[in-house]
Amino acid sequence: MTSQPNTSETYDVVIVGGGIAGLTVAYQLGNQNVLLLEKEDICGGRTLSTNIGPYVFNQGAQMIPGGETNVAKLADELGMTRTLIDKTKTSTYMKGKFVAGSSDFRFLLGLPIPLFEKLKMAFGIIRMRSRYSGIVDKTPRSDDQKMQELSEKTLVERMNIRHPDVKAFWDSIAKSSSTLGAAEVAAFQPVNTFLHHAADEFFVEGGTVQLTRTLAEKTKARVETGAAVIEVVSTGSGATVRYEKNGTLHTVQAKKCVMAVPAPLALGVVQDLPDFKRVALEQCEYGTMSSAAFLVDRPSEEFFGEGVWRVPVVGMKTIGIGDPTFTFTDDMKRKDGRGLIRLYAGDDGSQTLQKMSDDDALDEFEKDLFEIFPTAPGRVLDRALKHWPHAICPWRVGRLNQINDIRAPHDNIHYCGDYTENSGLESAVLSAKRVVSELTSS
């Protein structure tokens, strides 16, 4: 049983959720009287990272986009060191074959699919880049014709995918960006991700968690971890927020409240939602993902080859593998003599893995590892696993039509997180900037 303290504090803003979206709001609000509540023992959300051997295992977000993106500018403002992921090859693992090419032409030529289908894919990718390159990392707008085109049909429909091997290839891309297959997800999300992969990407030195860790250190907000929010009730002039910490129930008042948690969690705690908002949030279902890392007794390049960082995997429980050591110096890797390999699974595979013990789930990942790299058995020194029950909010057909209601505040309650944009770190930071604008202009 919890005890109830007699005092009730009042804040200008109470933020529910200590991932990158909530922390960015807190940081950018500066000297305002702000309370941030995070149910886990540490802040970070899906940016968590850990060390395995000398290397970094980014358990969730692996990189940040470069250029003029909001998250890159935030990283620079915080003093983060960004290292370019200088990938020189496009690659995939398909039908027992590791395919890598230094150009799209060489890559497509090596795919184990019929020649006619390769030509169709080549022309489809050219058309995709020509028409849609301008949408990469941009906020989704319901009045944007190109975004509407990508939202009103599935990826299979938009690209007229018919051959089963070609569909299997795009399933891997779609699942990595949305957790759903190419016939289930609207084209917007996987097209944005596919085009994004061709752009500059950066590794955050020390792991992606350094972003959220530094935000938590530099914010002037009061940050409470281990604080599970039970309910948020609009009072007309503000909101009452109740949360439990260390067996004690706390009640605080907020002039304004920010829900910086996945939509299903917001639905569970915000009371008396207006009908339009409840319907909008109910459209934001989340898919799960699981990631695993294996420390091996030889440098990762001996498995991947030079210039290969991230590899979509076709037709397996594992939907992608990557080399987390890619940005570490050659001298350091030679001296250490070890490598690290990261694998991840999309929604269907992840749900199966989450029903197992961690050791059994790692064994399943290990089977895929050994199939992809036949020289890997006997070389695993250590391994780690992370499940993400709320990994990505997939865009289903028609989602763009609800985007304004998904973002919209009601009363004095505002909504923040990558599900209000597209997905990923850039979308999370973009949503935080929008919410800060709402808070400071109202």
ZAMARGU-4260 file (C-alpha; in steps of 0.2 Angstrom, whole numbers, plus 5000, padded with zeros to 4 digits):
<rodrens>
0) 5000/5000/5000 | 5006/5017/4996 | 5006/5032/5007 | 5000/5050/5002 | 5010/5065/5007
5) 5000/5080/5012 | 5009/5093/5001 | 5005/5096/4982 | 5018/5106/4973 | 5014/5117/4958
10) 5025/5118/4942 | 5024/5128/4926 | 5027/5112/4916 | 5026/5094/4921 | 5034/5082/4907
15) 5029/5064/4908 | 5043/5054/4900 | 5062/5055/4900 | 5067/5050/4883 | 5075/5061/4870
20) 5059/5070/4866 | 5054/5074/4884 | 5072/5079/4889 | 5074/5090/4874 | 5058/5099/4880
25) 5065/5101/4897 | 5082/5107/4891 | 5075/5120/4879 | 5062/5127/4892 | 5078/5134/4901
30) 5074/5142/4918 | 5055/5138/4919 | 5049/5129/4934 | 5049/5111/4926 | 5047/5094/4933
35) 5051/5079/4922 | 5045/5061/4928 | 5053/5045/4921 | 5047/5028/4926 | 5063/5019/4923
40) 5078/5021/4935 | 5088/5031/4922 | 5082/5043/4908 | 5086/5039/4890 | 5071/5030/4882
45) 5077/5021/4866 | 5094/5029/4866 | 5101/5017/4879 | 5119/5010/4876 | 5131/4999/4885
50) 5149/4993/4883 | 5154/4976/4877 | 5172/4974/4878 | 5180/4990/4871 | 5165/4993/4860
55) 5148/5002/4861 | 5132/4992/4859 | 5118/5004/4855 | 5103/4994/4861 | 5091/5005/4852
60) 5095/5020/4841 | 5112/5017/4832 | 5116/5033/4824 | 5110/5051/4821 | 5108/5059/4804
65) 5119/5073/4798 | 5117/5088/4788 | 5105/5101/4794 | 5094/5090/4805 | 5088/5095/4821
70) 5096/5081/4831 | 5113/5084/4823 | 5112/5103/4828 | 5107/5097/4846 | 5121/5085/4847
75) 5133/5099/4842 | 5125/5112/4854 | 5128/5099/4868 | 5146/5096/4864 | 5144/5078/4857
80) 5158/5071/4846 | 5150/5064/4830 | 5160/5053/4819 | 5155/5050/4801 | 5150/5032/4797
85) 5160/5031/4781 | 5150/5017/4773 | 5157/5013/4755 | 5146/4998/4751 | 5127/4994/4750
90) 5124/4976/4756 | 5111/4963/4760 | 5110/4945/4765 | 5098/4936/4755 | 5095/4917/4750
95) 5111/4912/4758 | 5121/4925/4749 | 5130/4940/4756 | 5129/4954/4743 | 5139/4970/4744
100) 5142/4983/4730 | 5151/4999/4730 | 5137/5006/4719 | 5118/5003/4717 | 5122/4995/4700
105) 5134/4983/4707 | 5123/4979/4722 | 5108/4976/4712 | 5118/4965/4699 | 5123/4954/4714
110) 5105/4951/4721 | 5099/4933/4719 | 5083/4938/4709 | 5079/4937/4690 | 5087/4950/4679
115) 5071/4957/4674 | 5066/4960/4692 | 5083/4969/4695 | 5080/4981/4681 | 5062/4985/4688
120) 5070/4988/4705 | 5083/4999/4697 | 5071/5010/4688 | 5059/5010/4704 | 5074/5016/4715
125) 5078/5029/4702 | 5060/5036/4702 | 5059/5035/4721 | 5075/5046/4723 | 5070/5058/4709
130) 5052/5061/4716 | 5054/5059/4735 | 5071/5063/4740 | 5065/5080/4747 | 5054/5072/4761
135) 5069/5064/4770 | 5068/5070/4788 | 5055/5082/4785 | 5039/5084/4796 | 5024/5075/4789
140) 5011/5087/4782 | 4994/5082/4777 | 4994/5095/4763 | 5010/5089/4755 | 5006/5080/4739
145) 5021/5069/4739 | 5018/5063/4757 | 5000/5060/4753 | 5005/5049/4739 | 5016/5039/4750
150) 5003/5038/4764 | 4988/5032/4754 | 4996/5016/4747 | 5007/5002/4755 | 5025/5000/4749
155) 5020/4985/4739 | 5006/4995/4730 | 5016/5011/4727 | 5031/5001/4720 | 5020/4988/4711
160) 5030/4974/4719 | 5025/4957/4713 | 5039/4945/4713 | 5040/4936/4730 | 5059/4938/4731
165) 5058/4956/4728 | 5044/4958/4741 | 5055/4948/4753 | 5069/4961/4750 | 5057/4976/4753
170) 5050/4967/4768 | 5067/4968/4777 | 5068/4987/4773 | 5050/4990/4779 | 5052/4980/4795
175) 5068/4989/4800 | 5059/5006/4798 | 5042/5001/4804 | 5042/4984/4811 | 5029/4979/4798
180) 5030/4970/4781 | 5030/4979/4764 | 5011/4974/4761 | 5006/4981/4778 | 5014/4998/4780
185) 5011/5014/4770 | 5025/5018/4758 | 5030/5034/4768 | 5040/5026/4782 | 5051/5014/4772
190) 5054/5025/4758 | 5060/5039/4770 | 5071/5027/4778 | 5078/5019/4762 | 5082/5036/4756
195) 5089/5041/4773 | 5102/5027/4772 | 5110/5035/4757 | 5113/5051/4767 | 5127/5055/4780
200) 5125/5046/4796 | 5135/5049/4812 | 5140/5038/4827 | 5139/5047/4844 | 5156/5044/4853
205) 5152/5035/4869 | 5135/5029/4862 | 5119/5037/4858 | 5114/5037/4876 | 5127/5052/4878
210) 5114/5063/4870 | 5101/5060/4883 | 5113/5059/4897 | 5120/5076/4893 | 5102/5083/4891
215) 5098/5076/4908 | 5114/5084/4916 | 5111/5101/4907 | 5093/5104/4910 | 5087/5115/4924
220) 5072/5105/4926 | 5069/5094/4942 | 5071/5076/4936 | 5063/5062/4945 | 5067/5044/4940
225) 5059/5029/4946 | 5043/5039/4945 | 5028/5029/4938 | 5014/5041/4932 | 4997/5034/4937
230) 4985/5047/4930 | 4985/5065/4922 | 4968/5074/4924 | 4964/5091/4916 | 4958/5104/4928
235) 4954/5117/4915 | 4967/5129/4921 | 4981/5116/4921 | 4983/5097/4925 | 4984/5086/4941
240) 4998/5073/4939 | 4999/5058/4951 | 5014/5047/4951 | 5021/5034/4962 | 5039/5033/4968
245) 5047/5022/4981 | 5030/5016/4987 | 5024/5034/4990 | 5010/5042/4980 | 5013/5060/4975
250) 5002/5073/4968 | 5008/5088/4959 | 4999/5102/4949 | 5005/5108/4932 | 5000/5124/4923
255) 5004/5114/4907 | 5008/5095/4905 | 5018/5087/4891 | 5015/5068/4887 | 5032/5063/4880
260) 5028/5044/4880 | 5022/5032/4867 | 5003/5035/4862 | 4997/5018/4871 | 5005/5024/4887
265) 4997/5041/4886 | 4980/5033/4883 | 4983/5023/4899 | 4985/5038/4910 | 4977/5054/4903
270) 4959/5054/4910 | 4944/5060/4901 | 4952/5062/4884 | 4942/5072/4871 | 4934/5060/4858
275) 4945/5067/4843 | 4961/5064/4853 | 4957/5047/4859 | 4953/5041/4841 | 4969/5049/4835
280) 4980/5041/4848 | 4971/5024/4846 | 4978/5024/4828 | 4996/5025/4835 | 4999/5006/4838
285) 5017/5001/4841 | 5028/4987/4835 | 5041/4978/4845 | 5059/4976/4841 | 5074/4966/4849
290) 5092/4969/4847 | 5107/4958/4852 | 5126/4960/4852 | 5139/4947/4851 | 5157/4950/4855
295) 5168/4939/4844 | 5187/4935/4845 | 5192/4943/4829 | 5189/4960/4821 | 5171/4963/4814
300) 5178/4967/4796 | 5184/4949/4794 | 5165/4944/4794 | 5158/4959/4785 | 5172/4965/4773
305) 5178/4982/4771 | 5166/4997/4770 | 5150/4987/4776 | 5141/4994/4791 | 5123/4989/4791
310) 5116/4974/4781 | 5097/4971/4779 | 5093/4952/4781 | 5080/4944/4770 | 5069/4930/4775
315) 5075/4926/4793 | 5070/4931/4810 | 5084/4943/4811 | 5080/4957/4799 | 5097/4966/4800
320) 5115/4965/4806 | 5128/4978/4808 | 5146/4982/4813 | 5146/4993/4829 | 5165/4994/4828
325) 5164/5003/4811 | 5170/5020/4817 | 5183/5014/4829 | 5201/5016/4823 | 5210/5002/4814
330) 5224/5003/4826 | 5213/5001/4841 | 5204/4986/4833 | 5220/4978/4828 | 5227/4980/4845
335) 5212/4973/4854 | 5209/4959/4841 | 5190/4957/4845 | 5175/4963/4836 | 5156/4966/4839
340) 5141/4961/4829 | 5124/4968/4831 | 5108/4959/4826 | 5090/4965/4827 | 5072/4957/4824
345) 5056/4966/4819 | 5039/4964/4827 | 5034/4946/4822 | 5051/4939/4827 | 5053/4950/4842
350) 5036/4945/4849 | 5042/4927/4848 | 5059/4931/4856 | 5051/4940/4871 | 5041/4925/4876
355) 5058/4916/4879 | 5071/4917/4892 | 5085/4929/4888 | 5097/4915/4885 | 5085/4906/4873
360) 5082/4922/4864 | 5101/4925/4862 | 5102/4906/4856 | 5090/4910/4842 | 5099/4926/4837
365) 5115/4915/4837 | 5108/4903/4825 | 5105/4917/4813 | 5122/4924/4816 | 5130/4907/4812
370) 5120/4905/4796 | 5125/4922/4790 | 5143/4920/4795 | 5148/4901/4794 | 5165/4905/4802
375) 5157/4913/4818 | 5154/4897/4828 | 5166/4895/4842 | 5171/4913/4841 | 5158/4921/4853
380) 5165/4928/4869 | 5151/4938/4876 | 5133/4942/4871 | 5119/4954/4876 | 5100/4957/4873
385) 5088/4971/4873 | 5069/4971/4870 | 5059/4986/4865 | 5040/4983/4868 | 5037/5001/4861
390) 5050/5002/4847 | 5042/5010/4832 | 5025/5017/4828 | 5021/5011/4810 | 5012/5021/4797
395) 4998/5012/4791 | 4988/5018/4775 | 4979/5034/4779 | 4989/5039/4794 | 4994/5056/4787
400) 4975/5060/4787 | 4976/5059/4806 | 4993/5068/4809 | 4986/5085/4814 | 4974/5077/4827
405) 4989/5066/4833 | 4999/5081/4837 | 4986/5092/4843 | 4986/5098/4862 | 4969/5099/4871
410) 4966/5109/4887 | 4984/5112/4894 | 4990/5094/4889 | 5003/5093/4875 | 5009/5078/4865
415) 5027/5074/4861 | 5037/5060/4853 | 5042/5052/4837 | 5025/5045/4834 | 5019/5063/4831
420) 5031/5064/4816 | 5039/5050/4807 | 5050/5039/4818 | 5068/5040/4825 | 5078/5053/4834
425) 5076/5067/4822 | 5057/5065/4823 | 5058/5065/4842 | 5068/5081/4843 | 5057/5089/4829
430) 5042/5085/4840 | 5050/5093/4855 | 5054/5109/4846 | 5035/5109/4841 | 5029/5107/4859
435) 5041/5120/4865 | 5034/5132/4853 | 5016/5128/4859 | 5021/5130/4877 | 5029/5147/4875
440) 5017/5154/4863 | 5001/5149/4872
</rodrens>
